[in-house]
């Protein structure tokens, strides 16, 4: 039984089904109704420093390539490659060190000089000292990807049904209760994304998932002016930061249907759905700085989503030793689309006691003790522990 | 480049009115008359909104009032607007598309795209009245994208502002009282109208007699249309619909079929009517982007559309934000005038005259009765073929939407949009929204609150406007 019909829940259903298990998925909303539907569909290795998350991302990148072969074309899988731009020599030097670590883990990172940058992206503003090209960075249409994975999983699907409680027997999970019925299962996977903390609470355990809001601007359809996923090097620092304040660094990319997407802001403001004009302003300033041609295009839409943020920026994946029968697969922050297949594999392996090519220990869900993290989820120094990126 | 007439640092005005149609205009002149400093921002070039349309000046039309009901009521308020403007009590900003309203330290800031050169403009205000009106409800059918197929409201607008006819032989179809008015205007202007094809049954009014009887003026209006149609020998087909438009390059004929109670076309009843234009419309849909962007609560109105939840004094659920006219449920120009005036009085802290309150209640009841009678039946999607384009901007056919709903687990407009791109194009779902909602099965069973997808930008905004906004602390 999987709670959550986002991309992570769909991937768990897909791989659990392939491992021979009978699977059901329940969600209070429609498919891809939460953070999946608000994402850009990034499958990135470039923004992750050497460590457990990068290993998970690399494994996932390979799985997405396989999935693109079997799922319908509508998921719009595109190995477009990422381009990280360094404004000055100092940043470029830091980027080199960062890339060395990534290469050791198996990432293809190619340094490109200022002239080559313009060849890769002709509309890029002049001035950057250089950058790195990451051919493994890819993209899918996230809602399609989730819906097609779910459809291919063969799982029974209950949409529009909110889980209101767990069925427990002698302290072990035996299923869930929804507004309409009881769904019995010997194992329940919490794939509720940003709302995973609430599901954990229903089962009587704490999992400090917090929403980290992000805005995206969508332009009018344009001919291909942006070819890769292009972002400034300070994006990497923003991703790894634990600060609650608004941070912004433009990530600019074209889409097969024409519009250019401009992300990404990060701020912890709870589930606040109001428009932040300041967030839009910063995105616009930074996007126009990277691609001056964008200053004169029209923005058609802006939307926001809530990334499921865990204090150490790693997802919670695997069995929860505190409640037998409960597993977690949530807290992927802004990388859920990219990390979904490997997460699904880890969950399927945990359910069938199979071996995995990756040590799941860093993702264990009970790693957050109330003593280690304050009530707002921040680390003892108030900034979180971001060093593991 | 001219500078913005309203610098951000300037003192806030007492009231910003968005929209200069009947509701906004009535509110602005009432509020200014009660001593408030008012700024009116309107997307149009001249006051009047979608309803009161001036013929383009070059046409030399001497008597626009012949095409309008209540032109005098409008002319009076337009004159008052000009007088207040010269006295400095009202700042009137035409060609200003407001794209968002944001809270700003107990005040409100309205951001707009101004003029053909697309300048950035901002206005600060203590209170905001949203009088953003409505747009036409379109239900697609095979062939609806052919040239010669126009909106019924659009045909009326063409006639009012350009004095041009969409064709010489024009079928008028859809549902709602506007069809009779449009057919009457077209016939009076010289077009042949072979049929008015109305999907609802006028016997649907029978159960709502009290609301109708309390509105003798409205019945008189209908009688006028009926008389005009008789005079021009226009045939009225009720419980019928145009289920397909035919033609190569341009509409040449339409198929008309009889409907059951749920608007399902009945097999064996189809027949062709030759024509060179089709004016089609299914009533109006409140335009709520700014209001829902602010988080204003909504309700489902009798006609099936989503409208704002307003109290007796026209307040939305967000303190400081008011609304009047079609945003609170489609009700027509007369109601919009009354509500605009009521809202302005409430904002100025003045009492509401009892007669005005009664008039609003009477007209609202009438609007609800009409809305219920013309609410589209669930069976209309039966005339959509899988290859019928539903979203014109993104070219999404009905079959694609059906697949998303039946095979992929989409049960609402937002998810259909995410999966198919329907509603992601230039019009941002204004055109296809009602059709997609019906195909997704949304609305039929949800009595209220089914909030439309939030759209933080209510119209396209040049990126450099966003970049040039004053910086604030995140």
Interface residues (C-beta under 8 A of the other chain):
Chain A: X5 X30 X31 X32 X33 X37 X142 X143 X144 X147 X148 X150 X151 X157 X159 X160 X217 X218 X219 X220 X221 X245 X246 X247 X248 X257 X259 X267 X273 X274 X275 X276 X277 X278 X279 X280 X281 X282 X283 X284 X285 X287 X288 X294 X295 X296 X297 X298 X299 X300 X301 X302 X303 X304
Chain B: X100 X102 X103 X111 X293 X294 X295 X394 X404 X407 X408 X409 X410 X411 X412 X414 X415 X418 X419 X421 X424 X425 X426 X428 X454 X455 X456 X457 X460 X461 X462 X463 X464 X465 X466 X467 X469 X471 X472 X473 X474
